Amino acid sequence: MQNLLQQRCFNHASREAVARCPECSRFFCRECITEHDDRAVCSACLKKLVQPPIARRRLLKVFRGAQFLAALLIAWFFFFAIGESLLRIPASFHEGTLWHAGWLDQK
């Protein structure tokens, strides 16, 4: 195993290394290494660790598409129900004759 004191940063050749990434086994300086889940990893490995697998991303896209279609269907049903209820209102209501009561007209 190589000594850490003699190593240089993988990204910056002029800087001395302070840690070794456990994922890729490369040496990095303080600016190139970060802590994630109590481990010091480089930014490239951190991106791989945090990013979900391709199959999960595809499943997430399908799930979001299904959510969109379900929301569209619910909105369509809501407005359809409102339209149907408005169509069921009797025509006499629109003419103003529904609210004319006999006792109001007697004076």
MOPAC internal coordinates of N, CA, C and O (Angstrom, degrees):
PM7 1SCF
backbone

  N    0.0000 0     0.00 0     0.00 0    0    0    0
  C    1.4553 1     0.00 0     0.00 0    1    0    0
  C    1.5252 1   108.99 1     0.00 0    2    1    0
  O    1.2310 1   121.47 1   -43.14 1    3    2    1
  N    1.3094 1   114.79 1   136.86 1    3    2    1
  C    1.4572 1   119.69 1  -178.30 1    5    3    2
  C    1.5197 1   109.78 1   -78.19 1    6    5    3
  O    1.2310 1   121.40 1   -31.35 1    7    6    5
  N    1.3057 1   114.93 1   148.65 1    7    6    5
  C    1.4561 1   121.76 1  -179.31 1    9    7    6
  C    1.5278 1   109.86 1   -74.99 1   10    9    7
  O    1.2310 1   120.08 1   -44.59 1   11   10    9
  N    1.3352 1   117.45 1   135.41 1   11   10    9
  C    1.4678 1   122.79 1  -178.53 1   13   11   10
  C    1.5241 1   111.30 1   -65.62 1   14   13   11
  O    1.2310 1   120.18 1   148.36 1   15   14   13
  N    1.3375 1   117.25 1   -31.64 1   15   14   13
  C    1.4632 1   120.25 1  -178.48 1   17   15   14
  C    1.5264 1   112.69 1   -65.95 1   18   17   15
  O    1.2310 1   120.29 1   154.44 1   19   18   17
  N    1.2904 1   117.05 1   -25.56 1   19   18   17
  C    1.4700 1   120.53 1  -177.93 1   21   19   18
  C    1.5260 1   112.38 1   -94.13 1   22   21   19
  O    1.2310 1   119.54 1   177.04 1   23   22   21
  N    1.3075 1   118.48 1    -2.96 1   23   22   21
  C    1.4626 1   122.05 1  -175.52 1   25   23   22
  C    1.5216 1   111.52 1   -88.76 1   26   25   23
  O    1.2310 1   121.63 1   -26.96 1   27   26   25
  N    1.3115 1   114.49 1   153.04 1   27   26   25
  C    1.4646 1   123.52 1   176.50 1   29   27   26
  C    1.5212 1   109.17 1  -116.82 1   30   29   27
  O    1.2310 1   121.10 1   -21.29 1   31   30   29
  N    1.3167 1   115.50 1   158.71 1   31   30   29
  C    1.4670 1   121.77 1  -179.62 1   33   31   30
  C    1.5252 1   110.06 1   -63.72 1   34   33   31
  O    1.2310 1   120.84 1   -39.12 1   35   34   33
  N    1.3104 1   116.01 1   140.88 1   35   34   33
  C    1.4653 1   121.35 1   179.06 1   37   35   34
  C    1.5278 1   110.91 1   -65.17 1   38   37   35
  O    1.2310 1   120.14 1   142.69 1   39   38   37
  N    1.3334 1   117.33 1   -37.31 1   39   38   37
  C    1.4673 1   121.84 1  -178.32 1   41   39   38
  C    1.5227 1   113.03 1   -89.12 1   42   41   39
  O    1.2310 1   119.88 1   149.34 1   43   42   41
  N    1.3161 1   117.84 1   -30.66 1   43   42   41
  C    1.4646 1   122.67 1  -177.02 1   45   43   42
  C    1.5295 1   108.25 1  -124.84 1   46   45   43
  O    1.2310 1   120.27 1   -78.66 1   47   46   45
  N    1.2928 1   117.09 1   101.34 1   47   46   45
  C    1.4676 1   121.46 1  -174.04 1   49   47   46
  C    1.5274 1   112.24 1   -67.07 1   50   49   47
  O    1.2310 1   119.38 1   156.64 1   51   50   49
  N    1.3171 1   118.78 1   -23.36 1   51   50   49
  C    1.4622 1   120.60 1  -177.61 1   53   51   50
  C    1.5334 1   112.91 1   -84.53 1   54   53   51
  O    1.2310 1   119.75 1   171.67 1   55   54   53
  N    1.3053 1   118.08 1    -8.33 1   55   54   53
  C    1.4734 1   121.39 1  -177.44 1   57   55   54
  C    1.5269 1   110.50 1  -104.42 1   58   57   55
  O    1.2310 1   121.67 1   -33.17 1   59   58   57
  N    1.3279 1   114.41 1   146.83 1   59   58   57
  C    1.4539 1   118.51 1   178.04 1   61   59   58
  C    1.5233 1   110.51 1   -80.29 1   62   61   59
  O    1.2310 1   120.90 1   -30.72 1   63   62   61
  N    1.3092 1   115.89 1   149.28 1   63   62   61
  C    1.4569 1   121.45 1  -178.87 1   65   63   62
  C    1.5258 1   110.07 1   -81.11 1   66   65   63
  O    1.2310 1   121.05 1   -35.70 1   67   66   65
  N    1.3326 1   115.61 1   144.30 1   67   66   65
  C    1.4612 1   120.48 1   178.62 1   69   67   66
  C    1.5236 1   111.39 1  -116.82 1   70   69   67
  O    1.2310 1   119.91 1   162.94 1   71   70   69
  N    1.3290 1   117.78 1   -17.06 1   71   70   69
  C    1.4538 1   120.62 1  -179.03 1   73   71   70
  C    1.5194 1   110.57 1  -154.09 1   74   73   71
  O    1.2310 1   121.94 1   -19.47 1   75   74   73
  N    1.3089 1   113.89 1   160.53 1   75   74   73
  C    1.4650 1   121.00 1   177.33 1   77   75   74
  C    1.5206 1   107.99 1  -116.25 1   78   77   75
  O    1.2310 1   120.72 1   -49.44 1   79   78   77
  N    1.2984 1   116.23 1   130.56 1   79   78   77
  C    1.4612 1   121.43 1   179.88 1   81   79   78
  C    1.5337 1   108.15 1   -72.41 1   82   81   79
  O    1.2310 1   120.05 1   -53.21 1   83   82   81
  N    1.3353 1   117.51 1   126.79 1   83   82   81
  C    1.4651 1   119.27 1  -179.40 1   85   83   82
  C    1.5355 1   113.42 1   -72.98 1   86   85   83
  O    1.2310 1   119.96 1   162.60 1   87   86   85
  N    1.3214 1   117.69 1   -17.40 1   87   86   85
  C    1.4605 1   120.93 1  -179.05 1   89   87   86
  C    1.5211 1   112.39 1   -82.33 1   90   89   87
  O    1.2310 1   120.47 1   130.15 1   91   90   89
  N    1.3354 1   116.72 1   -49.85 1   91   90   89
  C    1.4650 1   120.42 1  -176.42 1   93   91   90
  C    1.5324 1   113.31 1  -105.16 1   94   93   91
  O    1.2310 1   119.82 1   172.43 1   95   94   93
  N    1.3180 1   117.94 1    -7.57 1   95   94   93
  C    1.4827 1   124.84 1   177.68 1   97   95   94
  C    1.5291 1   113.20 1    64.40 1   98   97   95
  O    1.2310 1   120.25 1  -153.39 1   99   98   97
  N    1.3151 1   117.13 1    26.61 1   99   98   97
  C    1.4662 1   120.62 1   176.28 1  101   99   98
  C    1.5280 1   108.62 1  -100.43 1  102  101   99
  O    1.2310 1   121.22 1   -20.17 1  103  102  101
  N    1.3301 1   115.28 1   159.83 1  103  102  101
  C    1.4620 1   121.67 1   179.45 1  105  103  102
  C    1.5261 1   109.03 1   -97.84 1  106  105  103
  O    1.2310 1   120.82 1   -35.93 1  107  106  105
  N    1.3565 1   116.04 1   144.07 1  107  106  105
  C    1.4566 1   120.60 1  -177.15 1  109  107  106
  C    1.5299 1   110.65 1  -141.67 1  110  109  107
  O    1.2310 1   121.37 1   -23.15 1  111  110  109
  N    1.3387 1   114.98 1   156.85 1  111  110  109
  C    1.4620 1   121.09 1   176.65 1  113  111  110
  C    1.5327 1   109.65 1   -83.94 1  114  113  111
  O    1.2310 1   120.25 1     1.97 1  115  114  113
  N    1.3143 1   117.13 1  -178.03 1  115  114  113
  C    1.4732 1   121.33 1  -177.03 1  117  115  114
  C    1.5271 1   112.76 1   -64.90 1  118  117  115
  O    1.2310 1   120.11 1   147.98 1  119  118  117
  N    1.3070 1   117.39 1   -32.02 1  119  118  117
  C    1.4666 1   120.13 1  -178.47 1  121  119  118
  C    1.5235 1   112.56 1   -76.87 1  122  121  119
  O    1.2310 1   120.23 1   156.52 1  123  122  121
  N    1.3015 1   117.17 1   -23.48 1  123  122  121
  C    1.4624 1   120.30 1  -174.67 1  125  123  122
  C    1.5242 1   113.61 1   -96.37 1  126  125  123
  O    1.2310 1   119.91 1   173.42 1  127  126  125
  N    1.3001 1   117.77 1    -6.58 1  127  126  125
  C    1.4601 1   121.32 1  -177.13 1  129  127  126
  C    1.5235 1   109.27 1  -113.25 1  130  129  127
  O    1.2310 1   120.25 1   -32.98 1  131  130  129
  N    1.3160 1   117.12 1   147.02 1  131  130  129
  C    1.4613 1   122.16 1   178.69 1  133  131  130
  C    1.5219 1   109.56 1  -140.35 1  134  133  131
  O    1.2310 1   120.59 1   -17.93 1  135  134  133
  N    1.3177 1   116.47 1   162.07 1  135  134  133
  C    1.4636 1   120.61 1  -179.38 1  137  135  134
  C    1.5196 1   109.68 1   -99.54 1  138  137  135
  O    1.2310 1   121.23 1   -48.30 1  139  138  137
  N    1.3172 1   115.26 1   131.70 1  139  138  137
  C    1.4653 1   121.76 1   178.60 1  141  139  138
  C    1.5263 1   107.73 1  -144.57 1  142  141  139
  O    1.2310 1   120.43 1   -57.03 1  143  142  141
  N    1.3318 1   116.79 1   122.97 1  143  142  141
  C    1.4643 1   122.39 1  -178.47 1  145  143  142
  C    1.5306 1   111.82 1    53.35 1  146  145  143
  O    1.2310 1   121.18 1  -133.95 1  147  146  145
  N    1.3211 1   115.35 1    46.05 1  147  146  145
  C    1.4741 1   123.07 1   178.91 1  149  147  146
  C    1.5201 1   113.08 1    60.64 1  150  149  147
  O    1.2310 1   120.50 1  -151.16 1  151  150  149
  N    1.3050 1   116.64 1    28.84 1  151  150  149
  C    1.4670 1   121.95 1   175.36 1  153  151  150
  C    1.5196 1   108.35 1  -133.07 1  154  153  151
  O    1.2310 1   120.67 1   -31.44 1  155  154  153
  N    1.3129 1   116.33 1   148.56 1  155  154  153
  C    1.4636 1   121.28 1   175.69 1  157  155  154
  C    1.5186 1   108.06 1   -94.48 1  158  157  155
  O    1.2310 1   120.71 1   -64.83 1  159  158  157
  N    1.3373 1   116.25 1   115.17 1  159  158  157
  C    1.4689 1   121.37 1  -178.84 1  161  159  158
  C    1.5214 1   109.25 1  -128.30 1  162  161  159
  O    1.2310 1   120.84 1   -23.31 1  163  162  161
  N    1.3232 1   116.00 1   156.69 1  163  162  161
  C    1.4639 1   120.35 1   178.24 1  165  163  162
  C    1.5303 1   109.45 1   -79.52 1  166  165  163
  O    1.2310 1   120.68 1   -11.57 1  167  166  165
  N    1.3182 1   116.30 1   168.43 1  167  166  165
  C    1.4669 1   120.21 1  -175.62 1  169  167  166
  C    1.5241 1   112.00 1   -67.38 1  170  169  167
  O    1.2310 1   119.61 1   144.56 1  171  170  169
  N    1.3196 1   118.35 1   -35.44 1  171  170  169
  C    1.4694 1   120.72 1   179.25 1  173  171  170
  C    1.5305 1   110.73 1   -65.79 1  174  173  171
  O    1.2310 1   120.43 1   136.67 1  175  174  173
  N    1.3216 1   116.78 1   -43.33 1  175  174  173
  C    1.4660 1   120.13 1   178.58 1  177  175  174
  C    1.5244 1   111.36 1   -70.42 1  178  177  175
  O    1.2310 1   120.13 1   146.38 1  179  178  177
  N    1.3192 1   117.35 1   -33.62 1  179  178  177
  C    1.4629 1   120.97 1   177.24 1  181  179  178
  C    1.5204 1   110.37 1   -63.10 1  182  181  179
  O    1.2310 1   120.56 1   139.83 1  183  182  181
  N    1.3155 1   116.54 1   -40.17 1  183  182  181
  C    1.4583 1   120.52 1   178.43 1  185  183  182
  C    1.5277 1   110.51 1   -62.85 1  186  185  183
  O    1.2310 1   120.25 1   139.69 1  187  186  185
  N    1.3205 1   117.14 1   -40.31 1  187  186  185
  C    1.4611 1   120.94 1   178.38 1  189  187  186
  C    1.5265 1   111.45 1   -67.92 1  190  189  187
  O    1.2310 1   120.42 1   143.25 1  191  190  189
  N    1.3270 1   116.80 1   -36.75 1  191  190  189
  C    1.4636 1   120.70 1  -178.64 1  193  191  190
  C    1.5247 1   112.26 1   -71.04 1  194  193  191
  O    1.2310 1   120.47 1   142.44 1  195  194  193
  N    1.3193 1   116.71 1   -37.56 1  195  194  193
  C    1.4608 1   121.12 1  -174.89 1  197  195  194
  C    1.5297 1   111.50 1   -82.64 1  198  197  195
  O    1.2310 1   119.93 1   146.47 1  199  198  197
  N    1.3220 1   117.73 1   -33.53 1  199  198  197
  C    1.4559 1   121.99 1  -176.67 1  201  199  198
  C    1.5297 1   110.29 1   -72.55 1  202  201  199
  O    1.2310 1   119.77 1   -48.70 1  203  202  201
  N    1.3446 1   118.04 1   131.30 1  203  202  201
  C    1.4641 1   120.06 1   179.52 1  205  203  202
  C    1.5326 1   110.86 1   -69.36 1  206  205  203
  O    1.2310 1   119.72 1   -22.69 1  207  206  205
  N    1.3217 1   118.14 1   157.31 1  207  206  205
  C    1.4619 1   121.12 1   178.11 1  209  207  206
  C    1.5183 1   111.77 1   -62.30 1  210  209  207
  O    1.2310 1   120.74 1   -18.41 1  211  210  209
  N    1.3292 1   116.18 1   161.59 1  211  210  209
  C    1.4678 1   122.03 1  -176.37 1  213  211  210
  C    1.5218 1   111.18 1   -62.03 1  214  213  211
  O    1.2310 1   119.91 1   138.42 1  215  214  213
  N    1.3183 1   117.77 1   -41.58 1  215  214  213
  C    1.4711 1   120.40 1  -179.28 1  217  215  214
  C    1.5260 1   110.70 1   -62.65 1  218  217  215
  O    1.2310 1   120.30 1   141.62 1  219  218  217
  N    1.3050 1   117.03 1   -38.38 1  219  218  217
  C    1.4697 1   119.84 1   179.11 1  221  219  218
  C    1.5214 1   110.87 1   -69.60 1  222  221  219
  O    1.2310 1   120.11 1   142.56 1  223  222  221
  N    1.3352 1   117.40 1   -37.44 1  223  222  221
  C    1.4678 1   119.71 1   177.79 1  225  223  222
  C    1.5176 1   110.35 1   -64.01 1  226  225  223
  O    1.2310 1   119.98 1   139.95 1  227  226  225
  N    1.3350 1   117.64 1   -40.05 1  227  226  225
  C    1.4653 1   120.25 1   178.19 1  229  227  226
  C    1.5214 1   110.81 1   -64.56 1  230  229  227
  O    1.2310 1   120.81 1   137.22 1  231  230  229
  N    1.3253 1   116.06 1   -42.78 1  231  230  229
  C    1.4536 1   120.20 1   178.29 1  233  231  230
  C    1.5197 1   110.61 1   -62.87 1  234  233  231
  O    1.2310 1   120.31 1   142.62 1  235  234  233
  N    1.3279 1   117.02 1   -37.38 1  235  234  233
  C    1.4599 1   121.02 1   178.06 1  237  235  234
  C    1.5253 1   110.91 1   -65.52 1  238  237  235
  O    1.2310 1   119.91 1   140.74 1  239  238  237
  N    1.3338 1   117.79 1   -39.26 1  239  238  237
  C    1.4651 1   121.02 1   177.63 1  241  239  238
  C    1.5259 1   110.64 1   -64.72 1  242  241  239
  O    1.2310 1   120.34 1   138.12 1  243  242  241
  N    1.3324 1   116.96 1   -41.88 1  243  242  241
  C    1.4631 1   120.67 1   178.48 1  245  243  242
  C    1.5245 1   109.88 1   -64.10 1  246  245  243
  O    1.2310 1   120.35 1   138.09 1  247  246  245
  N    1.3340 1   116.94 1   -41.91 1  247  246  245
  C    1.4607 1   121.33 1   179.51 1  249  247  246
  C    1.5249 1   110.97 1   -63.18 1  250  249  247
  O    1.2310 1   120.31 1   137.40 1  251  250  249
  N    1.3271 1   117.02 1   -42.60 1  251  250  249
  C    1.4717 1   119.88 1   178.39 1  253  251  250
  C    1.5224 1   111.28 1   -65.41 1  254  253  251
  O    1.2310 1   120.05 1   141.92 1  255  254  253
  N    1.3276 1   117.51 1   -38.08 1  255  254  253
  C    1.4599 1   120.77 1   176.05 1  257  255  254
  C    1.5145 1   111.85 1   -63.35 1  258  257  255
  O    1.2310 1   120.69 1   139.20 1  259  258  257
  N    1.3345 1   116.28 1   -40.80 1  259  258  257
  C    1.4600 1   120.47 1   177.80 1  261  259  258
  C    1.5300 1   110.63 1   -65.83 1  262  261  259
  O    1.2310 1   120.23 1   141.92 1  263  262  261
  N    1.3277 1   117.16 1   -38.08 1  263  262  261
  C    1.4634 1   120.64 1   176.66 1  265  263  262
  C    1.5294 1   110.43 1   -62.46 1  266  265  263
  O    1.2310 1   120.55 1   137.84 1  267  266  265
  N    1.3122 1   116.55 1   -42.16 1  267  266  265
  C    1.4637 1   120.56 1   179.60 1  269  267  266
  C    1.5261 1   110.73 1   -62.73 1  270  269  267
  O    1.2310 1   120.48 1   134.92 1  271  270  269
  N    1.3282 1   116.69 1   -45.08 1  271  270  269
  C    1.4622 1   119.82 1   179.92 1  273  271  270
  C    1.5272 1   111.22 1   -65.91 1  274  273  271
  O    1.2310 1   120.00 1   141.70 1  275  274  273
  N    1.3225 1   117.61 1   -38.30 1  275  274  273
  C    1.4644 1   120.42 1   177.46 1  277  275  274
  C    1.5275 1   110.62 1   -64.69 1  278  277  275
  O    1.2310 1   120.05 1   138.64 1  279  278  277
  N    1.3258 1   117.51 1   -41.36 1  279  278  277
  C    1.4637 1   120.84 1   178.30 1  281  279  278
  C    1.5272 1   110.68 1   -64.69 1  282  281  279
  O    1.2310 1   120.45 1   140.27 1  283  282  281
  N    1.3144 1   116.75 1   -39.73 1  283  282  281
  C    1.4604 1   121.41 1   177.70 1  285  283  282
  C    1.5273 1   110.62 1   -63.98 1  286  285  283
  O    1.2310 1   120.17 1   138.48 1  287  286  285
  N    1.3211 1   117.28 1   -41.52 1  287  286  285
  C    1.4582 1   121.48 1   178.76 1  289  287  286
  C    1.5313 1   110.86 1   -66.21 1  290  289  287
  O    1.2310 1   119.83 1   138.62 1  291  290  289
  N    1.3039 1   117.92 1   -41.38 1  291  290  289
  C    1.4640 1   121.44 1   178.58 1  293  291  290
  C    1.5282 1   110.69 1   -64.68 1  294  293  291
  O    1.2310 1   120.31 1   137.21 1  295  294  293
  N    1.3314 1   117.00 1   -42.79 1  295  294  293
  C    1.4693 1   120.16 1   178.22 1  297  295  294
  C    1.5288 1   110.62 1   -63.66 1  298  297  295
  O    1.2310 1   120.49 1   137.94 1  299  298  297
  N    1.3414 1   116.67 1   -42.06 1  299  298  297
  C    1.4595 1   119.60 1   178.92 1  301  299  298
  C    1.5230 1   110.43 1   -62.11 1  302  301  299
  O    1.2310 1   119.93 1   135.28 1  303  302  301
  N    1.3358 1   117.74 1   -44.72 1  303  302  301
  C    1.4615 1   121.07 1  -179.98 1  305  303  302
  C    1.5263 1   111.10 1   -63.45 1  306  305  303
  O    1.2310 1   120.31 1   140.23 1  307  306  305
  N    1.3329 1   117.02 1   -39.77 1  307  306  305
  C    1.4625 1   121.10 1   179.11 1  309  307  306
  C    1.5276 1   110.78 1   -60.85 1  310  309  307
  O    1.2310 1   120.25 1   130.03 1  311  310  309
  N    1.3242 1   117.13 1   -49.97 1  311  310  309
  C    1.4610 1   119.88 1  -178.67 1  313  311  310
  C    1.5303 1   111.52 1   -70.70 1  314  313  311
  O    1.2310 1   119.77 1   148.52 1  315  314  313
  N    1.3301 1   118.05 1   -31.48 1  315  314  313
  C    1.4623 1   120.90 1   175.27 1  317  315  314
  C    1.5184 1   110.18 1   -64.05 1  318  317  315
  O    1.2310 1   120.35 1   136.66 1  319  318  317
  N    1.3470 1   116.93 1   -43.34 1  319  318  317
  C    1.4637 1   120.89 1   179.55 1  321  319  318
  C    1.5272 1   110.89 1   -64.52 1  322  321  319
  O    1.2310 1   119.86 1   140.36 1  323  322  321
  N    1.3060 1   117.87 1   -39.64 1  323  322  321
  C    1.4745 1   120.56 1   177.17 1  325  323  322
  C    1.5225 1   110.27 1   -64.24 1  326  325  323
  O    1.2310 1   120.00 1   136.80 1  327  326  325
  N    1.3177 1   117.61 1   -43.20 1  327  326  325
  C    1.4637 1   121.06 1   178.69 1  329  327  326
  C    1.5158 1   112.53 1   -63.21 1  330  329  327
  O    1.2310 1   121.01 1   137.93 1  331  330  329
  N    1.3316 1   115.68 1   -42.07 1  331  330  329
  C    1.4640 1   119.35 1   178.41 1  333  331  330
  C    1.5323 1   111.25 1   -64.39 1  334  333  331
  O    1.2310 1   120.38 1   139.54 1  335  334  333
  N    1.3153 1   116.88 1   -40.46 1  335  334  333
  C    1.4702 1   118.58 1   179.27 1  337  335  334
  C    1.5275 1   111.17 1   -67.43 1  338  337  335
  O    1.2310 1   119.72 1   144.69 1  339  338  337
  N    1.3111 1   118.15 1   -35.31 1  339  338  337
  C    1.4671 1   119.91 1   176.72 1  341  339  338
  C    1.5205 1   111.77 1   -68.63 1  342  341  339
  O    1.2310 1   120.39 1   146.43 1  343  342  341
  N    1.3385 1   116.86 1   -33.57 1  343  342  341
  C    1.4641 1   119.78 1   178.36 1  345  343  342
  C    1.5217 1   112.47 1   -71.22 1  346  345  343
  O    1.2310 1   119.84 1   155.85 1  347  346  345
  N    1.3205 1   117.90 1   -24.15 1  347  346  345
  C    1.4601 1   121.70 1  -178.62 1  349  347  346
  C    1.5332 1   112.86 1   -82.93 1  350  349  347
  O    1.2310 1   119.74 1   173.72 1  351  350  349
  N    1.3056 1   118.10 1    -6.28 1  351  350  349
  C    1.4689 1   121.02 1   177.11 1  353  351  350
  C    1.5234 1   107.36 1   -69.98 1  354  353  351
  O    1.2310 1   119.60 1   -48.45 1  355  354  353
  N    1.3237 1   118.36 1   131.55 1  355  354  353
  C    1.4756 1   120.26 1  -177.32 1  357  355  354
  C    1.5294 1   111.66 1   -65.33 1  358  357  355
  O    1.2310 1   121.77 1   -27.76 1  359  358  357
  N    1.3139 1   114.22 1   152.24 1  359  358  357
  C    1.4655 1   120.22 1  -178.95 1  361  359  358
  C    1.5192 1   111.50 1   -65.15 1  362  361  359
  O    1.2310 1   120.05 1   152.25 1  363  362  361
  N    1.3264 1   117.51 1   -27.75 1  363  362  361
  C    1.4677 1   119.78 1  -179.49 1  365  363  362
  C    1.5293 1   111.39 1   -65.21 1  366  365  363
  O    1.2310 1   120.01 1   154.51 1  367  366  365
  N    1.3129 1   117.59 1   -25.49 1  367  366  365
  C    1.4630 1   120.51 1   176.54 1  369  367  366
  C    1.5246 1   110.79 1   -65.75 1  370  369  367
  O    1.2310 1   120.45 1   142.11 1  371  370  369
  N    1.3135 1   116.74 1   -37.89 1  371  370  369
  C    1.4618 1   120.91 1  -179.23 1  373  371  370
  C    1.5269 1   111.98 1   -73.62 1  374  373  371
  O    1.2310 1   120.63 1   152.31 1  375  374  373
  N    1.3051 1   116.41 1   -27.69 1  375  374  373
  C    1.4599 1   119.79 1  -179.21 1  377  375  374
  C    1.5149 1   112.09 1   -82.57 1  378  377  375
  O    1.2310 1   120.00 1   167.82 1  379  378  377
  N    1.3166 1   117.60 1   -12.18 1  379  378  377
  C    1.4407 1   120.61 1   179.09 1  381  379  378
  C    1.5114 1   114.23 1    88.15 1  382  381  379
  O    1.2310 1   119.63 1  -172.29 1  383  382  381
  N    1.3292 1   118.32 1     7.71 1  383  382  381
  C    1.4636 1   120.83 1  -178.49 1  385  383  382
  C    1.5214 1   112.55 1   -90.35 1  386  385  383
  O    1.2310 1   119.17 1   166.94 1  387  386  385
  N    1.2745 1   119.18 1   -13.06 1  387  386  385
  C    1.4575 1   122.08 1  -178.69 1  389  387  386
  C    1.5199 1   111.55 1   -68.12 1  390  389  387
  O    1.2310 1   120.25 1   144.13 1  391  390  389
  N    1.3059 1   117.12 1   -35.87 1  391  390  389
  C    1.4577 1   120.56 1  -174.09 1  393  391  390
  C    1.5269 1   113.11 1   -91.04 1  394  393  391
  O    1.2310 1   119.93 1  -179.25 1  395  394  393
  N    1.3004 1   117.75 1     0.75 1  395  394  393
  C    1.4721 1   120.10 1   177.00 1  397  395  394
  C    1.5159 1   109.50 1   -82.41 1  398  397  395
  O    1.2310 1   121.06 1   -68.99 1  399  398  397
  N    1.2900 1   115.57 1   111.01 1  399  398  397
  C    1.4599 1   120.22 1   178.32 1  401  399  398
  C    1.5334 1   108.63 1  -102.34 1  402  401  399
  O    1.2310 1   122.00 1   -26.70 1  403  402  401
  N    1.3052 1   113.78 1   153.30 1  403  402  401
  C    1.4710 1   118.13 1  -178.10 1  405  403  402
  C    1.5229 1   112.86 1   -63.89 1  406  405  403
  O    1.2310 1   119.54 1   141.87 1  407  406  405
  N    1.3005 1   118.48 1   -38.13 1  407  406  405
  C    1.4659 1   120.45 1  -176.57 1  409  407  406
  C    1.5130 1   112.18 1   -73.43 1  410  409  407
  O    1.2310 1   119.72 1   158.90 1  411  410  409
  N    1.3841 1   118.13 1   -21.10 1  411  410  409
  C    1.4624 1   119.87 1   176.82 1  413  411  410
  C    1.5201 1   111.13 1   -75.75 1  414  413  411
  O    1.2310 1   120.83 1   147.86 1  415  414  413
  N    1.3170 1   116.03 1   -32.14 1  415  414  413
  C    1.4738 1   120.04 1  -177.16 1  417  415  414
  C    1.5253 1   112.01 1   -80.50 1  418  417  415
  O    1.2310 1   119.82 1   164.35 1  419  418  417
  N    1.2990 1   117.96 1   -15.65 1  419  418  417
  C    1.4564 1   120.67 1  -179.19 1  421  419  418
  C    1.5254 1   110.82 1   -86.99 1  422  421  419
  O    1.2310 1   120.66 1   -65.00 1  423  422  421
  N    1.3066 1   116.34 1   115.00 1  423  422  421
  C    1.4562 1   121.54 1   177.69 1  425  423  422
  C    1.4757 1   111.67 1  -137.00 1  426  425  423
  O    1.2310 1   120.10 1   180.00 1  427  426  425

